[in-house]
Amino acid sequence: MAQFHTLSIKNIHRETAQCITLSFNIPEQLKQTFSFKAGQYITLKTTINGESIRRDYSLCSSPKSGDITVAVKEVEGGTFSKYANNSLKIGDTLDVAEPKGRFTFEPLATATRTIAAFAAGSGITPVLSIAKTLLEEEPNSTFVLVYGNKTTQDTIFLNELLALHHTYKERFVIQFLFSQAQEPDALFGRIEKSTVNLIVKNRYKHVIIDAFYLCGP
Ligand SMILES: Cc1cc2nc3c(=O)[nH]c(=O)nc-3n(C[C@H](O)[C@H](O)[C@H](O)COP(=O)(O)OP(=O)(O)OC[C@H]3O[C@@H](n4cnc5c(N)ncnc54)[C@H](O)[C@@H]3O)c2cc1C
C-alpha cells in the first residue's frame, strides 16, 4: 500500500497553454522518503467534487536538484489535469506518495556511453530528469533526444531543453519533430519507424547506443 504524505505546493509555473509544472515543499524529516532515481514517478491524491482522485506523474527534476517537480498536461475531459491547470495555487496541499517506478537511469561518473530517448508530448517528463542526470553526473557521456510535438507552442520544456543544449553542446543532441508546423532543423511528422532509422541507422550508425528510453503521453 502506498503511503501518502500531505505536502504543500511550493511553486507553480505555466509551461505551455496546456501544461504546468508544480513543485512541493519537502519537510526535512521527509527528505529521505522523497529521494528518487531519475525516471521515477509520484502518485498525487486529492478530493475533487467529493470524489477521491489518484493520478501518477513522472518527476521532471533531477535527483541531485533536491526538488520534487512534476509537469501536468491538461487533457480534454480530464479530472485531475484540468483541476491542476486551472485551480491549484501555491500553498495548497496534495497527498503525495513516495517516488517509485522502474523506468530509471542510474549515473556512473566514470561511464562513457550514449543514451538515446524518444519522447512525445508529456512523455518528456521522466526523460528530462534522465537527461539532466546524465549531463550533470556523467561528464563523458552523450544524450540523444528525439522529441515529437504538434508545434513549438505546445512543446513542454522547450526553453529548458534549448538551454541545456547551449550548456552541454554536442553532449546533448536534440532532434525535434513537429506534426503541425514546419520549423528549421526540425523534422515534420510524428515519431515512426523512419525516424528511428534516421537516428540509429544513419546519423548514429558508427556509435553504439547503450540504452534507449521511450515515453509517450
Ligand atoms: C507512470 C505514469 C506517469 C505519468 N506521468 C505523467 C506526466 O508526467 N504528465 C502528465 O501530464 N501525465 C502523466 N501521466 C498521466 C496521468 O497519470 C493522468 O492519467 C492524466 O493527467 C489524466 O488524468 P485526468 O484525471 O486529468 O484525466 P481522467 O479524468 O483520468 O480522464 C482521462 C481521459 O479519459 C476520458 N474519460 C474519463 N472518464 C471516462 C469515461 N467514463 N468514459 C470515457 N472516457 C472517459 C477523459 O475525457 C480524458 O480524456 C502518467 C501516468 C502514469 C501511469
The ligand as a Gaussian input file, in Angstrom:
#p B3LYP/6-31G(d) Opt

LIG

0 1
 C        3.661000       6.210000     -14.534000
 C        2.842000       7.354000     -15.107000
 C        3.440000       8.597000     -15.266000
 C        2.693000       9.658000     -15.784000
 N        3.308000      10.885000     -15.918000
 C        2.617000      11.936000     -16.411000
 C        3.243000      13.215000     -16.548000
 O        4.421000      13.383000     -16.248000
 N        2.483000      14.252000     -17.004000
 C        1.163000      14.083000     -17.354000
 O        0.524000      15.080000     -17.742000
 N        0.541000      12.881000     -17.246000
 C        1.238000      11.810000     -16.768000
 N        0.597000      10.590000     -16.616000
 C       -0.844000      10.506000     -16.892000
 C       -1.623000      10.958000     -15.638000
 O       -1.466000       9.983000     -14.607000
 C       -3.129000      11.096000     -15.864000
 O       -3.606000       9.911000     -16.443000
 C       -3.503000      12.280000     -16.767000
 O       -3.034000      13.512000     -16.193000
 C       -5.034000      12.367000     -16.953000
 O       -5.648000      12.424000     -15.685000
 P       -7.037000      13.207000     -15.512000
 O       -7.551000      12.953000     -14.145000
 O       -6.886000      14.625000     -15.944000
 O       -7.937000      12.526000     -16.602000
 P       -9.094000      11.435000     -16.355000
 O      -10.206000      12.039000     -15.609000
 O       -8.453000      10.193000     -15.818000
 O       -9.535000      11.205000     -17.852000
 C       -8.596000      10.756000     -18.859000
 C       -9.307000      10.699000     -20.188000
 O      -10.343000       9.713000     -20.141000
 C      -11.567000      10.279000     -20.502000
 N      -12.616000       9.667000     -19.655000
 C      -12.773000       9.801000     -18.313000
 N      -13.821000       9.083000     -17.902000
 C      -14.337000       8.466000     -18.990000
 C      -15.414000       7.588000     -19.213000
 N      -16.198000       7.172000     -18.211000
 N      -15.633000       7.157000     -20.465000
 C      -14.857000       7.554000     -21.495000
 N      -13.809000       8.398000     -21.337000
 C      -13.573000       8.841000     -20.117000
 C      -11.431000      11.774000     -20.242000
 O      -12.276000      12.544000     -21.076000
 C       -9.999000      12.026000     -20.576000
 O       -9.796000      12.267000     -21.933000
 C        1.332000       9.495000     -16.148000
 C        0.742000       8.236000     -15.974000
 C        1.481000       7.182000     -15.480000
 C        0.801000       5.832000     -15.319000

